[in-house]
Amino acid sequence: MDRIFDERRKGTAHKVVLPWKRTLQVCFSNIRHRLGRCVLTFTCIAVVVAFFTSSMTYQLVVSDLMRSGDVHTQAVLEKAGVFAADEAAVKRQRDQRIWLLCLSGFLCLVGISNTILMSVTERYREIGTLKCLGALDSFVVRLFLVESIFVGVLASAVGGLAGFILGLLQTGAALEFSLLQAGVCFRCLAVGLPAAVVLGTVLTTLAAVYPTFVAARMKPVEAMRTEV
């Protein structure tokens, strides 16, 4: 890192560019040295994504079963209060499912945003140190965004898979495990898991953009004396 920043001292006419290979090395080094905080951030993101994915999986499985023409399946859904012949009741249940998914998405947004905001904010001193060594604003933004995206993708994938399994268990406990055929599960996995990974990654990135830009634009002295 010092060798890269030393290039800036040789002249102000040269623009310092941090190679992507070096960026990834620095990011992995930061994760390794701050493993405790990264594990906590990883866990928080995975938990909220798992909550959203479990809710979505339950709704996807129920919607798929409601389209089935099997008499036994419809009887089980009616017994559980999920399926009704009344059009008004069906509309009310659909509205409830939409509301539940929106609520889950909102909680996912709040949980991930709070986790990433605290993770970036408490590193103002580290950002000040980088800028004292000669790091440009673009250096700081790239380093922190790449690190946040990496943690977000991995945590979202793990949380999405865990949420999918929990959603199937919830559906099986509420209805019957015999209804969870391989085709139904595969279709829900193909829709739910990518959606969870994309949602978690996007929210993680968006939550890290604002505090990272604010911290990167701070003067080194101000960043160094910031108390979190």
C-alpha positions in Angstrom: 0.0 0.0 0.0 2.8 2.5 0.9 4.6 1.7 -2.4 1.5 2.6 -4.3 0.8 5.8 -2.5 4.5 6.8 -2.8 3.8 7.3 -6.5 1.8 10.4 -5.6 4.7 12.1 -3.9 6.8 11.9 -7.1 4.6 14.5 -8.8 1.2 15.8 -8.9 0.9 15.6 -12.7 0.6 11.8 -12.6 -2.8 10.3 -11.8 -2.5 7.4 -9.3 -4.5 4.3 -10.4 -5.0 1.4 -8.1 -4.9 -1.9 -10.0 -7.9 -4.2 -9.4 -5.6 -7.0 -8.4 -4.1 -4.9 -5.7 -7.6 -3.7 -4.7 -8.8 -7.2 -4.1 -5.6 -8.0 -2.1 -6.2 -5.0 0.2 -9.9 -5.9 0.6 -9.1 -9.5 1.6 -6.4 -8.3 3.9 -8.9 -5.9 5.6 -11.4 -8.7 6.0 -8.8 -11.0 7.5 -7.6 -8.4 10.0 -11.1 -7.4 10.9 -12.6 -10.9 10.9 -14.7 -10.4 14.0 -16.5 -7.4 12.6 -16.9 -9.0 9.2 -18.4 -12.1 10.7 -20.9 -10.0 12.6 -21.8 -8.0 9.5 -22.0 -11.3 7.5 -24.3 -12.8 10.1 -26.6 -9.8 10.3 -27.0 -9.6 6.5 -27.6 -13.4 6.3 -30.2 -13.4 9.0 -32.3 -10.6 7.4 -32.0 -12.1 3.9 -33.0 -15.5 5.3 -36.1 -14.0 6.9 -37.1 -12.4 3.6 -36.3 -15.6 1.6 -38.3 -17.8 4.0 -41.3 -15.6 3.7 -41.0 -15.5 -0.1 -40.5 -19.3 -0.3 -43.6 -19.9 1.7 -45.7 -17.6 -0.5 -44.2 -19.1 -3.7 -44.9 -22.7 -2.6 -48.5 -21.8 -1.6 -49.1 -20.0 -4.8 -47.8 -22.9 -6.8 -50.0 -25.4 -4.9 -53.1 -23.2 -5.3 -52.7 -23.5 -9.1 -52.7 -27.3 -8.8 -55.8 -29.1 -9.8 -55.2 -32.0 -7.3 -58.2 -32.5 -5.0 -56.1 -33.6 -2.0 -53.9 -30.5 -2.4 -56.9 -28.2 -2.5 -58.4 -30.0 0.5 -55.2 -29.5 2.6 -55.0 -25.8 1.6 -58.7 -25.3 2.6 -58.1 -27.1 5.9 -55.1 -24.8 6.6 -57.2 -21.7 5.7 -54.9 -20.9 2.8 -57.3 -21.6 -0.1 -60.9 -20.6 -0.3 -63.5 -20.8 -3.0 -64.8 -17.3 -2.3 -63.4 -14.7 -4.6 -63.3 -12.1 -1.9 -61.4 -14.4 0.4 -58.9 -15.2 -2.3 -58.3 -11.5 -3.0 -57.8 -10.9 0.8 -55.3 -13.7 1.1 -53.4 -12.4 -2.0 -53.2 -8.9 -0.4 -52.0 -10.5 2.8 -49.2 -12.3 1.0 -48.2 -9.1 -0.8 -48.2 -7.2 2.5 -46.1 -9.9 4.1 -43.5 -9.8 1.3 -43.3 -6.0 1.4 -42.9 -6.0 5.2 -40.1 -8.6 4.9 -38.4 -6.6 2.2 -38.6 -3.4 4.4 -37.1 -5.2 7.4 -34.4 -6.6 5.1 -33.6 -3.1 3.9 -33.5 -1.6 7.4 -31.4 -4.5 8.8 -28.8 -4.4 6.1 -28.6 -0.6 5.9 -28.0 -0.3 9.7 -25.3 -3.0 9.6 -23.4 -1.5 6.8 -23.7 2.1 8.0 -22.3 1.2 11.3 -19.5 -0.9 9.7 -18.4 2.0 7.5 -18.9 4.8 10.0 -16.7 3.1 12.7 -13.9 3.0 10.2 -13.5 6.8 9.7 -10.1 6.7 11.4 -8.9 4.0 9.0 -10.1 6.1 6.1 -8.2 9.1 7.6 -5.1 7.0 7.8 -5.4 6.0 4.2 -5.8 9.6 3.1 -2.8 10.6 5.2 -0.8 8.0 3.3 -1.8 9.7 0.0 -4.9 7.8 -1.0 -7.3 9.6 -3.3 -11.1 9.6 -2.8 -11.5 7.1 -5.5 -9.1 4.7 -3.7 -11.2 4.8 -0.5 -14.5 4.4 -2.3 -13.4 1.5 -4.4 -11.8 -0.4 -1.5 -14.8 -0.1 0.8 -17.4 -0.8 -1.9 -15.6 -3.9 -3.2 -15.3 -5.2 0.4 -19.0 -4.5 1.1 -20.1 -6.1 -2.2 -18.0 -9.2 -1.5 -19.5 -9.6 2.0 -23.0 -8.8 0.8 -22.9 -11.4 -2.0 -21.6 -14.2 0.2 -23.9 -13.4 3.1 -26.9 -13.1 0.8 -26.2 -16.4 -0.8 -25.9 -18.2 2.5 -28.9 -16.4 4.0 -31.0 -17.1 0.8 -30.2 -20.8 1.0 -30.9 -21.0 4.7 -34.2 -19.0 4.2 -35.2 -21.4 1.4 -34.8 -24.4 3.7 -36.6 -22.7 6.6 -39.4 -21.7 4.2 -39.9 -25.3 3.1 -40.0 -26.5 6.7 -42.5 -23.8 7.5 -44.7 -24.8 4.6 -44.4 -28.5 5.4 -45.3 -27.9 9.1 -48.3 -25.7 8.1 -49.6 -28.0 5.4 -48.1 -31.4 4.6 -44.5 -32.3 3.7 -45.9 -34.7 1.1 -47.0 -31.7 -1.0 -43.4 -30.5 -1.3 -42.6 -32.3 -4.5 -39.2 -31.9 -6.2 -40.7 -29.8 -9.1 -42.3 -27.3 -6.7 -39.2 -27.0 -4.6 -37.0 -26.5 -7.6 -39.2 -23.8 -9.1 -39.2 -21.9 -5.8 -35.5 -22.2 -5.5 -34.9 -21.0 -9.0 -36.9 -17.9 -8.3 -36.3 -17.2 -4.6 -32.5 -17.7 -4.3 -31.4 -15.4 -7.2 -33.9 -12.8 -6.0 -32.5 -13.0 -2.4 -28.9 -12.7 -3.6 -29.7 -9.7 -5.9 -31.7 -8.0 -3.2 -29.1 -8.5 -0.5 -26.2 -7.4 -2.7 -28.0 -4.3 -4.0 -29.1 -3.2 -0.5 -25.6 -3.8 0.9 -24.1 -1.8 -1.9 -26.6 1.1 -1.6 -26.2 1.1 2.2 -22.4 1.4 1.8 -22.3 4.1 -1.0 -23.4 7.1 1.0 -21.2 6.7 4.1 -18.3 5.7 2.0 -18.5 8.8 -0.2 -19.0 11.0 2.9 -16.0 9.5 4.6 -13.9 9.7 1.5 -14.5 13.4 1.1 -13.6 14.2 4.7 -10.3 15.9 5.3 -7.7 13.5 6.8 -7.5 15.5 10.0 -11.3 15.4 10.5 -11.4 11.7 9.8 -8.6 10.9 12.2 -10.2 12.8 15.1 -13.8 11.5 14.6 -15.0 9.5 17.6 -17.5 6.8 16.9 
